[in-house]
Structures are given as structure tokens and as C-alpha cells.
């Protein structure tokens, strides 16, 4: 299959990152789209790919070196995520385990917590889930009701519910966003807890989804789960800052995940348009086919540049600017992947809906990129308020 060129990497990315992309691309193609779809159909996980990516150091590229990682930046991890998706074997839990949980622990965990949890992130032998979304809160994270209460022995008692949480069945721990009571004001404030998935009182049920993916979604239940004192990650009083330390990487990774899929769809459509001949020339010679694909190429390149900008700003610790760029990158990538998959299917005509061509399986997953990890409407709210200075609308 001919690769659609992606010249923009040379504009902003180092030679080392370009070499990383090349190596990860080779690994992804070793497995490919057929492996991914077969794993879903058979109810298996992409365990072999995850394990090999971990052994080769790709999952841990952004983990500090002293904990077994590569010591790189979120942009390096995003490049890994994008290339695997572009090869047809995306790893959704990369967005969660190394990007969100790994980043938060690396920045805010105690030395003992880092020693306990980061080496497994670095080599892929441990997988962690992240839970913030609740049935009655949705996008309004200020309304979460999962609550952690202090116990007499200094530990915690956790109660509440979360929903649409990825990969809990594969995880040893879940990083839970809960609320604690401020001893001075009595107000509830966010705090983060690492909860072992074998904890007494913790349970989860799968949500049936129409997405082709080996990773599953779950609703979680915390029924007076007792946790030790050292399950608290970071400060009890700095939950919002700690939370967004993980959510900006999540948006960057979500954008990269979508971009990889968009690149794959465009590659498949371009190759088909070069070969499919109905009249005197291949259908790609006709502007009705060529122009939409060219539009997708422009949209993908634009979203990739935004993603790279967001990653660079995050690495420079310019968190407000990184938040703006990360949100815009996620929005742009979500639009790009939906358009690319739709146009690829249209290019294939009826074949686009045939399972053997591998495009129809991308539909639901690409559409999810407009919703998760943050909806495009909430991104537009953010840009309207913080970038344009318009009055808050909610």
C-alpha cells in the first residue's frame, strides 16, 4: 500500500522523533489492521502488540529515565500513538495509562508512588485506567459526586459511580477523580486516588458499544471501598491543578489517535482512487474524487501542526497556552478523522461499506473523536471564553 506523504514532521520535529515514528510505523505494520479487527472479533485484546511496544520502550518514552522510561516529552508519546493508529492497530489505553496516569504520577506522586507505579508504565507490564466521567455529571466535572471520606486510621472510604471508563478489565489500578471535604470550609474539592481493581467493594459492568475495538467501556461502582492513606496521589488541596496535568496530555493523545486513523483512511482512499478505473482513467483523476481527498490531506496536516504545537507548549510548561492548543488540536483532529473516513467510504462507493475493505469498521470510532475525551461543543465553549474573551455561556 502506498503511503500518503506527511512532510510536516520535518518542519517541527527533531530527527530523533522522526526516527521514532519510523520505528513505530514498522512495528504497527507488523501487526496491522487485520490483526486489530480479528482481535475485536474474537474478543481478545491486542496484548502482543502492547507487550512488544512496551519491551521496545515505546510506551514509556515520556516516563522519566530514573523510573525506566525514555525521558522524553508528551510529543514523543503522541507520535507513537499516531503511528500505531496510522498502521491500523491503535492502542486506546496509551491515551489513558502512560499519558494521563503516568503523567500525573510523575508530576505529583511521592517518590515511593513513582517507584511503585511508573516502571510498569515504562515497560508496559502494568496498565492503569482513569475515571472521571459520571452518569449525572457528563462534561461538567465540577458536578462529580464520587466522594472520598477520611477514616479513623488515616485512610479513605470511597463511594460513588463512574461511567464510560476505558480498559478497566485490563488494569491493575484505576486513578479515580473523587471529592474530599475541606476541613475548614466544608466544601467538596477534587482529589486523585489510585484504587486497585481487586479492592473489596469495587465492581464494574461492561457497556455494550458499537465500536470496533478490543478495548471495552465500563460503568464503575464504589461501594464503601477502603483505601490506605498512600492511595492519595499528590496533595489533597491541589486537585484541579493535578487533574489538568493529565487532561491536557489526554487531549494531545486523543488528537494523535484520531490523526493516525485519519491518515490510514486517506491512505486507503488514495490507493483505491489510483487503481479503480471505471471510465478511461482512474477515478482519482476526477475532481469529484480528488478534491475531497485533498481537503482531508489539508485538514490532517493542519491538525497535526496544532497537535505538535500543543505538545511543545506542554513540554515548555506553558499550561494555559498548552490547554488552548490541546483543545483546538483535539477539535481539529476530530473533524479531520470524521471527514477522512466519510470521504474514504464515498471514494470506495458500495465497497466502502463492505467489511473486507476495512473502512466501515472505522465509522463509529471516528465519530467518537468528536465526543471524547472532550466534546467539540465544550472545546468551542473553551475557545469562546478564553481565546476570544466572550462571556461564559454555562
N, C-alpha and C positions, 0 to 999 in steps of 0.2 A: 504494500500500500504506500503510495507517495505521501510524504509528509508535507503539510502546509507549512511554509517557512514562517519563522517567528523572529524577525530581525531585531525587534525592540529590545531583546535581552542584552545585546551588545551596547545599547545606549546607556543603560543604568547599572547593569550587573557586573560584578567582578568576574575575572577569568575563573576563579575558584568556584563561584556559584554556577557558572555556565558548565564547568566540568561536572559539578554535582548533578545538574539537570541531565547531562548526557548519560551519566552512570545510572541514575534512577530510571531514565527512559528505557534503558536496556533491560533493567530488572522488570519494569512494568510490562514490557513486550514479551518477556519470557513467560509471563502468565497470561495477560491479555483479556480481551472482552469475553471470550468463550469460557475461560476459567471462572470469571466473575458470575456470569449468568448461570453456569452449571452449579456453582456453589449455592446460589439462591434457590435454584430449582430443587436441589437435593436437601435443602435445609441445613447446609453446612456453613461454617464460617470460612473466611479467607485466611485461615490460620497459617498456612505455609508461606504465603506472601508476607504476612505480618512478621512472622518469625525471621524470615530471611532479611527483610528490611531492617529489623532490629539488630541482627547479627552484623550486618554491614554498616551499622551506625547511622542509618538514615532517619530512624525515628527519634534519635537522640541528638540530632545536630545542634539543637538550640539549648540543650541541657549543659550547665557549667561543667568544665573539664574535670574538676575535682570530684564530681559525682558520676563520672563515667561517660559524660557526653562529649559532644564536639566543640562546645564553647561558642557556637555561632549565634545567629540572630533569628528572629521570627521570620525574616525574609528567606532564610535558608530552609526552614521547615516548610514554609509556604511553597517554595519551589519543589520540594519533594512531593507534597500533596498534589500540586498541579500536574506534575509529570506522570504520577501514577494514574490520575484520573484521565489524562490525555491518552494513556496507553490502554484504557478500558478497564482498569482494575483499581478503582478509587478505594481509599481506606477512610471511611467516615470517622472512625474513632481517633484518627490523627488530629481531627479538629478538637476533640474532647480531651484525650489523655495527655499527650505531650504539650499541646498548645494552651489549653485552659488550666488544667490541674497542675501540670508540670511548671508552667509559668508562675502561678500563684504560690506554689510551694517554694520554688526557687527564690522568689522575691520576699516572701513573708513568713515562711516556715522557720522553726527553730533549727539549730544545727542538727539536733537529733532527728527531727522530722525529715530534713533533707537527706540525711544518711539513710533513713529508713525507706523513703518512698522514691527518691529520684533515680537511683541506679536501675531500678526496674523499668522506669520510663525510658532511660537511656538505651538499654539493650532490648527493649520490647518484651521482657519476660513478665512485666506487670502491666495491667490495663486498669485505668481508673475512669469512672463515669462522673458526670457533673449534673447536678439537679437544681434548677431554679424555677422553672415554669410550674404553675399551679392551675388547677381546673377553673377557679374563680378569679384568678388574677390576670392570666394571659400575658399581654405585653406590659402590664402595669406591675413592675417588680416591687413597687412601693407598697403594694397591697398583699404581699405574700403573708400567709398566716402560719406556716410551719414554724413552730416555736421551740426554743431550747431553754429549759429551766435548770438552774443550779440545783445540785443535790447536796445533801449534808456532808458528803465525803469530798466535795470539791469537784465532782464530775458533772455530767449533764444528762438530762432526760429530754428526749426529742419526741415531738408529736406533730403529726400533720400529713399532708398528701402532696405529691408532685405528679406531673403528667408529661407525656411526650419526652421521656428521658431515654437517650440512646445507649445501647450496649450494656445494660446492667447485668445481663446474663453472662457477659464475658469479663466483668470487672471484679476485682477483689475488694475494692473500696468505691464509695460514692462520695464526692465532695458536695456537701449539702449546704445550700444557702438557707439559713434559718434566721429567726429573730430572737434576740435576747432582751431582757428588760433592763433598762438603765436604772441603776440603784438610786440615782439622785432624782431623776425626773419621772420615773415610772414608764417612760415611753419605750416602745419597741424599736430596736435598731438591728441592722443585718449583721450576721456573723457567719463564719465558714467552719464546717466540721467535716473531718474525714471519718466516714462510717464504714466499717467492714460489712460486706454484703451477707455475711453469715450471722449478723447480730440478731439476738432474740428480740422479737417484736417488729422486725423489718420484713416486709414482703413486697412482692411486685407481680403484676399481671401484664401479659403482652397485649398491645393494641394492634388489632388487625389492620394492616396498611396495604395499599395497592401499589407500593413502590418495589421495584426490583432491586433488592439489596440484601446481602446476607446479614447485615446489622438490623436489629429489631428495636422497636419503640415500646416503652413500658409506662404504666402508672405505678407509682411507689406509695407505700403506706408505712408510716412510722407510728407504731402503737406503743408509746412509752418506752422507746428504745434507750437503754442506758449506755452512756459513753464515758470513757475515762477523761480526766481533765486535759490530757495532752492530745485529745482529738480536735481541740480548737486550733485552727490554723491562723497564725498571726494574732493581731490584737482584737480583743472583744469590742474595742471602741473605734476601729477603723474599717468597718465592713465595706462601706461604699467604695473607698479608695482601693481596697484589696479586690473587690468584686470587678471593678473596671480594669484592673490589671490583667484580668483573664478575659474580659468580654471584648476588648479591642483586638487581641490576638484571634479570638474566635471569629470576628468579622473578617479579618485578613485571611484566615484559613478558609472560611466559608466562601469568600470570593475566589480563592485559588482553586478550591474544589469545583466550583461552578465553571471557572475558566477552563480547567482541564477537560471537563465534559463538553464544553462548547467547542474547544479545539478538535476533539475527537469527532463530533457531529459534522463540523465543517470539513474536516479531512475526508470523511466518508462520502459526503455530498459532492465534494470537488472531484474525487476519484471517479465516482459514478457519472458525473456530468462530462468528464473527459472521455469515457468509454461508451456510454449509452448513445446509440445512434438510431434515430427513427426516420429522419429525412436525409439530406445529403451530407450533413456534418453532425458531429456530436452535439448533444443538447446544450452543452456548456457554451457553444458559440452563440446561442440565442440570449439576448439581453434579459428576457423574462426569467431566465435561469441564472445568468451570470451576475446581474445586478444585486439580487438579494444575497447571494453568497459573498459578493464584495462588501456589501453592507455589514454582514456578520464579521468579516475579517476586520473591518474598521472598528466595530463595536468591541471585539475581543481585544484588539491591540490597545484601545483606549482604556478599557477596564484593567488590563494588565499593568499599564503605566500607573494608574491610580493605586492599584494594589501595591506595587513596588514603592510608590511614594509613601503610602501608609506604613509599610514595613520599615522604611528608612526613618521616618519620623518617630516611630515607636522605639526603634533602636537608639535614637538620639534622646529619648526620654522627654520628647515634647508631646505630652499626653493629650492635651486639648486639640492640638493640630492633628495628631495621630487619630484621635477619635473622629474628627470630621472626615479625614481622608479614608479611614477604615469603613465608616458608614457609607460614604459615597462609592467606594470600591465595591462593597457588597451589593449596593443597589445596581451599579452598572454591570457587574458580573451576572447578577440575577436576570437582568433584562437580556444580556448578551446570550446566555445559555438557553433561555426560553426561545428567543428568536432563532438561534442557530439550529436547535433541534427541530423546530417547526419548519424552517426552511429546508433542512436536510430531508425531512419526510416528504415535503412538497416536491423536491427535486426528484425523489425516487418514485413519485406517483403512487400507484397501488402497492408497489413493492415496499414503500416506506412503512406500511402497516403489517407487513409480513414479518413474522418473528425471526426468520432466518437472516434478515438484513441487520438486525440488532439495533434498530432505531426506535421502534415503538416502545421498547423497554425503557428508554430514557425519558419518556414523556413525563411521568409522574415525578420522577426525581428532579428533573429540570424545573418543573413547576414549583417544587418545594423551595428552590433557591429564591423565589420571590417572597417567601413566608419566613423561612428560618435562615440564620439564627435570630434575625430581627426582620419584621415585615417591612416592605418597601414604604408603607404609609408612615411607620414610625421613623424611618430614615428621613422621609420628607419633612416630618414634624421637626426633627433634629436640625436639619439644614435650614428650614424656615426660621427657627428660633435663634440658633446660634450663629449661623453663617450670614443670614440676611437681617437679623435683628428684629424680626416680626414678633408680635405678641404671642405668648404661649397659648395654644389652642385647646389644651386638655388639662 
